[in-house]
Amino acid sequence: MGQCVTKCKNPSSTLGSKNGERESSSKSHSKRSTVHKDDHGSACGKSSGDILVNGTKKTDAAVESSQPPTFSGDTKKDSVSSTEESSLQRIGELFRRYKDEREDAILEEGMERFCNDLCVDPTEFKVLVLAWKFQAATMCKFTRKEFFEGCKAINADSIDGICARFPSLLNEAKQEDKFKDLYRFTFQFGLDSEEGQRSLHREIAIALWKLVFTQNKPPILDQWLHFLIENPSGIKGISRDTWNMFLNFTQVIGPDLSNYSEDEAWPSLFDTFVEWEMERRKKEEETKCITSSDTEGLCAEEQT
C-alpha cells in the first residue's frame, strides 16, 4: 500500500463400430450341381456388395456415420477447465510483474507500482477493500497465495479487470455484515505479525479508523479521534476488544452521548472518552456564552 496507510484436460474419445455377422456355412464340394454353383455365386456376389471389408454392413455403416460422435469426457467441463487455466496463467503473469526479486511476494516497491497501474493512491479505501478481498495478512505485502486467491475471489485476472471490479467491491463493503467483516479485518491488517503485535499503535489506529469509515462516517468519529490525538489518558495502543467495541459504540450510542452508561460493559477507555468529551462540550458552551455576552455588551455600547 505504498505508504501503506501510514507508511486441460482433453477428452479422450473413440468412435464405436459394429462388426458384421460372419457367414457360418461352409463352401459346397464338387458334388453340388452347376445350378447350385450359379445360385451360390449369385448369392455371394450380392453379399459381397453389401458387406464392407471390415465386416460391417453398408446400412449399419450409413447409420453410424450419420450419428454424432460420443465423447467419454464432458466437453463443457473441459472448456471451463481450459478457461480457468488461462485465467490462472494471466494472474501468474500479473503477479510476476510486481513481485520482489528475492522474495516470492509483492512488497512495498511492487505495491506502489501495482497501485499506480490501478490508478489508485496506496492510502485509498479501495486498496484496503482489495486487501480485505485478498485476505492479506500484512500491510504493504501480497504473498503469492493471497494474490492468486484474491484475484479468483473477485473474478479478475488483469489490471483492467480489477479496476472494473472496484464499484461492486465498494458497494459490497456498504452492506452491514460485510462492513463488519471488513472492519474486523482492518485491525488484524494493521498489526505487525512479524513482531507478534497484539494491539495497534495509537497513530496507526487513528489512521485506520479514518480509512475504514471512508464510506460510512459515524457522527462521533471526529470527537473520538480528537480524544485519541489529545490522548489525555496516555494510552499507547488500541486493543482488539476496544477496536471491535467501537463499532458497536457508533451504532448504539447517539451523537450527544446522552444514552451512554458506565454501568454497561464498555471498555474503560470509552468511559474516559465520554467524560472528556462532555467536559469539552461544557467548556465550549461556556466560551460561546462569554463571547455572546461580550458581543451583546459591545453592541449596546455602540448603540448608546
C-alpha positions as CSV (number, residue, x, y, z in Angstrom):
1,M,0.0,0.0,0.0
2,G,3.0,2.2,-0.8
3,Q,2.8,4.5,2.1
4,C,0.6,1.7,3.4
5,V,-1.9,3.8,5.3
6,T,0.9,5.1,7.3
7,K,3.8,4.3,5.6
8,C,-6.9,-29.1,-19.7
9,K,-7.8,-31.9,-19.9
10,N,-8.6,-33.0,-23.4
11,P,-11.5,-35.6,-23.6
12,S,-10.3,-39.0,-24.8
13,S,-12.9,-40.3,-27.1
14,T,-13.3,-43.3,-29.5
15,L,-15.9,-43.9,-32.1
16,G,-17.6,-47.3,-31.8
17,S,-18.1,-49.6,-34.8
18,K,-20.3,-52.7,-35.3
19,N,-19.0,-55.9,-36.7
20,G,-21.0,-57.8,-39.4
21,E,-22.0,-61.3,-38.9
22,R,-19.7,-63.9,-40.5
23,E,-21.2,-66.5,-42.7
24,S,-21.3,-69.8,-40.9
25,S,-22.0,-72.0,-43.8
26,S,-19.0,-73.9,-45.3
27,K,-18.4,-74.0,-49.0
28,S,-20.0,-76.8,-51.1
29,H,-17.9,-79.5,-52.6
30,S,-17.9,-80.7,-56.2
31,K,-21.0,-82.9,-55.6
32,R,-23.3,-79.8,-56.0
33,S,-24.8,-79.1,-59.4
34,T,-23.9,-76.3,-61.7
35,V,-27.2,-74.7,-60.9
36,H,-26.4,-74.7,-57.2
37,K,-23.0,-73.3,-58.0
38,D,-24.6,-70.5,-60.0
39,D,-27.1,-69.8,-57.3
40,H,-24.3,-69.7,-54.7
41,G,-22.2,-67.5,-56.9
42,S,-25.1,-65.1,-57.3
43,A,-25.7,-65.0,-53.6
44,C,-22.1,-64.3,-52.8
45,G,-22.0,-61.6,-55.4
46,K,-24.9,-59.8,-53.7
47,S,-23.5,-60.4,-50.3
48,S,-20.0,-59.1,-51.2
49,G,-21.6,-55.9,-52.5
50,D,-23.4,-55.3,-49.2
51,I,-20.5,-56.2,-46.9
52,L,-17.6,-53.9,-46.4
53,V,-14.0,-55.2,-46.0
54,N,-14.1,-54.8,-42.2
55,G,-17.3,-56.9,-42.0
56,T,-19.7,-54.0,-41.4
57,K,-22.9,-53.9,-43.4
58,K,-23.3,-50.8,-45.6
59,T,-26.7,-50.0,-44.0
60,D,-25.1,-50.1,-40.5
61,A,-22.2,-48.0,-41.5
62,A,-24.5,-45.4,-43.0
63,V,-26.4,-45.2,-39.7
64,E,-23.2,-44.9,-37.8
65,S,-21.8,-42.2,-40.0
66,S,-25.0,-40.1,-39.5
67,Q,-24.8,-40.2,-35.8
68,P,-22.7,-37.6,-33.9
69,P,-19.5,-39.0,-32.2
70,T,-19.9,-39.8,-28.5
71,F,-17.1,-38.4,-26.2
72,S,-16.1,-40.0,-23.0
73,G,-15.4,-36.7,-21.3
74,D,-17.6,-33.7,-20.8
75,T,-16.6,-31.1,-23.4
76,K,-18.3,-28.3,-21.5
77,K,-16.4,-29.0,-18.3
78,D,-13.2,-29.3,-20.3
79,S,-13.9,-25.8,-21.8
80,V,-14.4,-24.3,-18.3
81,S,-11.2,-26.0,-17.1
82,S,-9.3,-24.6,-20.1
83,T,-10.7,-21.1,-19.3
84,E,-9.7,-21.3,-15.7
85,E,-6.2,-22.4,-16.6
86,S,-5.8,-19.5,-19.0
87,S,-7.0,-17.1,-16.2
88,L,-4.5,-18.6,-13.7
89,Q,-1.7,-18.0,-16.3
90,R,-2.7,-14.4,-16.6
91,I,-2.8,-14.0,-12.8
92,G,0.7,-15.5,-12.6
93,E,2.0,-13.1,-15.2
94,L,0.4,-10.2,-13.3
95,F,2.0,-11.4,-10.0
96,R,5.4,-11.7,-11.6
97,R,5.2,-8.2,-12.9
98,Y,5.2,-6.8,-9.3
99,K,6.8,-9.5,-7.2
100,D,10.1,-8.9,-5.4
101,E,13.3,-10.2,-7.0
102,R,14.3,-12.1,-3.9
103,E,11.0,-12.9,-2.1
104,D,8.1,-14.7,-3.7
105,A,5.7,-11.8,-2.7
106,I,4.7,-8.3,-3.8
107,L,6.4,-6.0,-1.3
108,E,6.3,-2.2,-0.8
109,E,8.0,-1.2,-4.0
110,G,5.9,-3.6,-6.1
111,M,2.8,-2.5,-4.2
112,E,3.5,1.1,-5.2
113,R,3.7,0.1,-8.9
114,F,0.6,-2.1,-8.6
115,C,-1.4,0.8,-7.1
116,N,0.0,3.2,-9.7
117,D,-1.2,0.9,-12.6
118,L,-4.6,0.6,-10.9
119,C,-4.7,4.4,-10.8
120,V,-5.3,4.5,-7.0
121,D,-3.4,6.0,-4.1
122,P,-1.9,3.5,-1.8
123,T,-3.7,5.1,1.1
124,E,-7.1,4.9,-0.6
125,F,-10.1,3.0,0.8
126,K,-10.2,1.0,-2.4
127,V,-6.8,-0.5,-1.5
128,L,-8.0,-1.5,1.9
129,V,-11.0,-3.2,0.4
130,L,-8.8,-5.0,-2.1
131,A,-6.5,-6.2,0.7
132,W,-9.6,-7.4,2.5
133,K,-10.8,-9.4,-0.5
134,F,-7.2,-10.8,-0.9
135,Q,-7.2,-11.5,2.9
136,A,-3.7,-10.0,3.1
137,A,-2.1,-10.7,6.5
138,T,0.3,-7.8,6.4
139,M,0.4,-4.2,5.1
140,C,2.4,-3.5,2.0
141,K,2.6,-7.2,1.1
142,F,0.7,-9.7,-1.0
143,T,2.0,-13.3,-0.9
144,R,1.6,-15.5,-4.0
145,K,-1.3,-17.4,-2.4
146,E,-3.0,-14.2,-1.3
147,F,-2.7,-12.7,-4.7
148,F,-3.9,-15.8,-6.6
149,E,-6.8,-16.5,-4.2
150,G,-7.8,-12.8,-4.1
151,C,-7.9,-12.4,-7.9
152,K,-10.0,-15.6,-8.1
153,A,-12.3,-14.3,-5.4
154,I,-13.1,-11.1,-7.3
155,N,-13.0,-12.9,-10.6
156,A,-10.3,-10.7,-12.2
157,D,-7.0,-11.6,-13.8
158,S,-5.8,-8.2,-15.2
159,I,-5.3,-4.6,-14.2
160,D,-8.4,-3.6,-16.2
161,G,-10.3,-6.5,-14.6
162,I,-9.5,-5.4,-11.1
163,C,-10.4,-1.8,-11.9
164,A,-13.7,-2.8,-13.3
165,R,-14.5,-4.7,-10.0
166,F,-13.9,-1.7,-7.7
167,P,-17.5,-0.3,-7.9
168,S,-19.1,-3.6,-6.9
169,L,-16.5,-4.1,-4.2
170,L,-17.2,-0.7,-2.7
171,N,-21.0,-1.4,-2.8
172,E,-20.3,-4.8,-1.1
173,A,-18.4,-3.0,1.7
174,K,-21.5,-0.9,2.4
175,Q,-23.5,-4.0,3.5
176,E,-23.7,-4.2,7.2
177,D,-22.5,-7.7,7.6
178,K,-19.7,-7.2,5.0
179,F,-18.6,-4.0,6.6
180,K,-18.4,-5.6,10.0
181,D,-16.1,-8.3,8.5
182,L,-14.0,-5.6,6.7
183,Y,-13.8,-3.6,10.0
184,R,-12.5,-6.5,12.0
185,F,-10.1,-7.4,9.2
186,T,-8.7,-3.9,9.3
187,F,-7.4,-4.4,12.9
188,Q,-5.6,-7.6,12.1
189,F,-4.3,-6.0,8.9
190,G,-2.7,-3.1,10.8
191,L,-0.7,-5.4,13.2
192,D,2.9,-6.2,12.5
193,S,2.6,-10.0,12.6
194,E,6.3,-10.5,12.4
195,E,6.8,-8.6,15.6
196,G,3.8,-10.5,17.2
197,Q,1.9,-7.4,18.0
198,R,-1.4,-7.8,19.8
199,S,-2.5,-4.1,19.8
200,L,-2.4,-1.3,17.3
201,H,-0.1,1.7,17.8
202,R,-2.3,4.7,18.6
203,E,-1.2,6.5,15.4
204,I,-1.9,3.5,13.2
205,A,-5.3,3.0,14.8
206,I,-6.2,6.6,14.2
207,A,-5.2,6.4,10.5
208,L,-7.1,3.1,10.1
209,W,-10.2,4.4,11.7
210,K,-10.3,7.3,9.3
211,L,-9.7,4.9,6.4
212,V,-12.2,2.2,7.3
213,F,-15.0,4.7,7.9
214,T,-14.5,6.4,4.5
215,Q,-17.9,5.4,3.1
216,N,-19.9,5.5,6.3
217,K,-18.6,8.0,8.8
218,P,-20.3,7.9,12.2
219,P,-21.1,11.3,13.7
220,I,-18.9,10.7,16.8
221,L,-15.8,9.7,14.9
222,D,-14.2,13.1,14.8
223,Q,-14.6,13.6,18.5
224,W,-13.2,10.1,19.2
225,L,-10.1,10.7,17.0
226,H,-9.6,14.2,18.6
227,F,-9.7,12.5,22.0
228,L,-7.1,9.9,20.9
229,I,-4.9,12.7,19.4
230,E,-5.0,14.7,22.6
231,N,-4.5,11.4,24.5
232,P,-5.4,12.6,28.0
233,S,-5.3,9.1,29.3
234,G,-1.8,8.5,27.9
235,I,-2.6,5.3,26.0
236,K,0.0,3.8,23.7
237,G,-2.1,1.2,21.9
238,I,-5.6,0.1,21.0
239,S,-6.6,-3.5,21.9
240,R,-8.7,-5.7,19.7
241,D,-11.6,-5.5,22.1
242,T,-11.5,-1.7,22.1
243,W,-11.4,-1.7,18.3
244,N,-14.3,-4.1,17.9
245,M,-16.4,-2.5,20.6
246,F,-16.0,1.0,19.0
247,L,-18.1,-0.2,16.0
248,N,-20.9,-1.2,18.5
249,F,-20.4,2.1,20.2
250,T,-21.1,4.1,17.0
251,Q,-24.2,2.0,16.3
252,V,-25.7,2.2,19.8
253,I,-24.7,5.5,21.4
254,G,-26.1,8.7,20.0
255,P,-24.0,11.7,19.0
256,D,-24.9,13.6,22.1
257,L,-23.7,10.6,24.3
258,S,-26.8,11.0,26.5
259,N,-27.6,7.3,26.4
260,Y,-24.1,6.2,27.4
261,S,-23.9,4.4,30.7
262,E,-20.7,3.5,32.6
263,D,-22.6,0.6,34.1
264,E,-22.7,-1.2,30.8
265,A,-19.8,-3.4,29.7
266,W,-17.9,-0.9,27.7
267,P,-14.1,-0.7,27.7
268,S,-12.8,1.7,30.3
269,L,-11.3,3.9,27.6
270,F,-14.8,4.7,26.5
271,D,-15.7,5.9,30.0
272,T,-12.7,8.2,29.8
273,F,-13.7,9.4,26.4
274,V,-17.3,10.2,27.3
275,E,-16.2,12.1,30.4
276,W,-13.6,14.0,28.5
277,E,-15.9,14.8,25.6
278,M,-18.8,16.0,27.9
279,E,-16.4,18.3,29.7
280,R,-15.0,19.6,26.4
281,R,-18.5,20.4,25.3
282,K,-19.3,22.1,28.5
283,K,-16.3,24.4,28.2
284,E,-17.2,25.1,24.6
285,E,-20.7,26.2,25.6
286,E,-19.3,28.4,28.3
287,T,-16.9,30.0,25.9
288,K,-19.8,30.7,23.5
289,C,-21.8,32.3,26.2
290,I,-19.0,34.5,27.3
291,T,-18.3,35.5,23.7
292,S,-22.0,36.1,23.1
293,S,-22.3,38.3,26.3
294,D,-19.3,40.3,25.3
295,T,-20.7,40.8,21.8
296,E,-24.1,42.0,23.2
297,G,-22.4,44.4,25.6
298,L,-20.3,45.8,22.8
299,C,-23.4,46.2,20.6
300,A,-25.2,48.0,23.5
301,E,-22.3,50.4,23.9
302,E,-22.2,51.1,20.2
303,Q,-26.0,51.9,20.2
304,T,-25.6,54.4,23.1
